[in-house]
Amino acid sequence: MAIRLGASRNKSLSKSQKVKSGIELVMTSGARIVGTLGGLVGFISIFWALFGRDDAGFGSLADRWDFFLDYINSDRPGYAFIWDICLYSIFQPWLIGNNLQNVEEDKIQAVRYLRFVPYVGLVAYLWGLAKSED
């Protein structure tokens, strides 16, 4: 959450006087593109895991689930990735909740509730970030 780096510097300034750092401008100006691409990749990945190549003999949903469990139990990086997902799911509501001041006014309620849904909350946050005036 690098956007918070300049928060103490800009606290006493009015909204029109605040100076945005270079990294803040880059991160907020491309947020919708990153959110769209990330959401699309996530949706396609889940769709593919459930329905992809179903006709080519890759097994039913139960077979795929069994393969996934075997993979997680035998592959250390895969197992570690699952822990990363779990830990991020715990911290995502906190990280996004501390940055709701950067979200557009009309999108705050949606982001406030969606932040508890892993991955979806991040996409909603990126879509809801206020556009920079510069």
C-alpha positions as CSV (number, residue, x, y, z in Angstrom):
1,M,0.0,0.0,0.0
2,A,2.6,2.5,-1.2
3,I,-0.1,5.1,-1.6
4,R,0.0,5.7,2.1
5,L,3.7,6.9,1.9
6,G,2.7,10.5,1.4
7,A,-0.2,10.5,3.8
8,S,1.6,12.3,6.7
9,R,3.1,14.9,4.3
10,N,-0.4,15.8,2.9
11,K,-2.5,15.6,6.0
12,S,-2.6,19.4,6.7
13,L,-3.2,20.3,3.1
14,S,-6.6,20.7,1.5
15,K,-7.7,18.3,-1.2
16,S,-6.7,20.7,-4.0
17,Q,-3.3,21.4,-2.5
18,K,-2.2,17.8,-2.0
19,V,0.9,16.8,-4.0
20,K,0.9,13.3,-5.3
21,S,4.2,11.4,-5.6
22,G,5.2,9.8,-8.9
23,I,4.5,6.3,-7.6
24,E,1.0,7.3,-6.5
25,L,0.2,8.8,-9.9
26,V,1.4,5.6,-11.7
27,M,-0.5,3.3,-9.3
28,T,-3.8,5.1,-9.4
29,S,-3.8,6.0,-13.1
30,G,-3.5,2.4,-14.2
31,A,-5.6,0.8,-11.5
32,R,-8.7,0.2,-13.6
33,I,-6.6,-1.5,-16.3
34,V,-4.9,-3.7,-13.7
35,G,-8.3,-4.5,-12.1
36,T,-9.9,-5.4,-15.4
37,L,-7.0,-7.6,-16.5
38,G,-6.8,-9.3,-13.1
39,G,-10.5,-9.9,-12.9
40,L,-10.5,-11.3,-16.4
41,V,-7.6,-13.6,-15.7
42,G,-9.2,-14.8,-12.4
43,F,-12.6,-15.4,-14.1
44,I,-11.0,-17.3,-17.0
45,S,-8.9,-19.4,-14.6
46,I,-11.8,-20.4,-12.5
47,F,-14.0,-21.1,-15.6
48,W,-11.1,-23.2,-17.1
49,A,-10.5,-25.2,-13.9
50,L,-14.2,-26.1,-13.8
51,F,-15.2,-26.6,-17.5
52,G,-12.0,-26.3,-19.6
53,R,-11.3,-29.2,-22.0
54,D,-14.1,-31.2,-20.5
55,D,-14.6,-33.0,-23.8
56,A,-11.0,-34.0,-24.2
57,G,-10.9,-36.5,-21.4
58,F,-9.5,-34.4,-18.6
59,G,-11.9,-35.8,-16.1
60,S,-15.0,-34.8,-14.3
61,L,-15.1,-32.1,-11.6
62,A,-14.5,-34.8,-8.9
63,D,-11.4,-36.1,-10.8
64,R,-10.1,-32.5,-11.1
65,W,-10.6,-31.9,-7.4
66,D,-8.7,-35.2,-6.6
67,F,-5.9,-34.2,-8.8
68,F,-5.8,-30.7,-7.2
69,L,-5.6,-32.3,-3.7
70,D,-2.9,-34.7,-4.8
71,Y,-0.9,-31.8,-6.4
72,I,-1.1,-29.7,-3.2
73,N,-0.1,-32.6,-1.0
74,S,3.0,-33.5,-3.2
75,D,4.2,-30.1,-4.4
76,R,5.8,-27.7,-2.0
77,P,5.4,-24.5,-4.1
78,G,1.7,-25.3,-4.7
79,Y,1.2,-25.9,-1.0
80,A,2.9,-22.6,-0.2
81,F,0.8,-20.8,-2.8
82,I,-2.4,-22.0,-1.0
83,W,-1.0,-20.5,2.2
84,D,-0.3,-17.2,0.4
85,I,-3.9,-17.1,-0.8
86,C,-5.2,-17.9,2.8
87,L,-3.0,-15.2,4.3
88,Y,-3.9,-12.6,1.7
89,S,-7.6,-13.4,2.3
90,I,-7.1,-12.6,5.9
91,F,-5.3,-9.3,5.3
92,Q,-7.2,-8.0,2.2
93,P,-10.2,-6.6,4.2
94,W,-7.8,-4.8,6.5
95,L,-5.5,-3.3,3.8
96,I,-8.5,-2.2,1.6
97,G,-10.4,-0.9,4.7
98,N,-7.5,1.4,5.6
99,N,-7.5,2.9,2.1
100,L,-11.2,3.6,1.7
101,Q,-10.4,7.3,1.6
102,N,-8.9,6.8,-1.8
103,V,-12.1,5.3,-3.3
104,E,-14.7,7.4,-5.1
105,E,-17.6,8.5,-2.9
106,D,-20.2,6.6,-4.9
107,K,-18.3,3.3,-4.8
108,I,-17.3,3.3,-1.1
109,Q,-20.2,1.1,0.0
110,A,-19.6,-1.5,-2.6
111,V,-15.9,-1.7,-1.9
112,R,-16.6,-1.7,1.9
113,Y,-18.6,-4.9,1.6
114,L,-16.7,-6.6,-1.3
115,R,-13.3,-6.3,0.4
116,F,-14.2,-9.4,2.5
117,V,-14.5,-11.5,-0.7
118,P,-11.0,-12.6,-1.7
119,Y,-9.8,-11.4,-5.1
120,V,-13.2,-9.8,-5.9
121,G,-12.6,-7.2,-3.2
122,L,-9.3,-6.2,-4.8
123,V,-10.8,-5.9,-8.2
124,A,-13.6,-3.7,-6.8
125,Y,-11.1,-1.6,-4.9
126,L,-9.0,-1.0,-8.1
127,W,-12.1,-0.1,-10.1
128,G,-13.2,2.2,-7.3
129,L,-10.0,4.2,-6.9
130,A,-10.5,7.9,-7.4
131,K,-9.0,9.2,-10.6
132,S,-6.1,11.6,-10.1
133,E,-6.7,15.2,-11.1
134,D,-3.2,15.5,-12.7
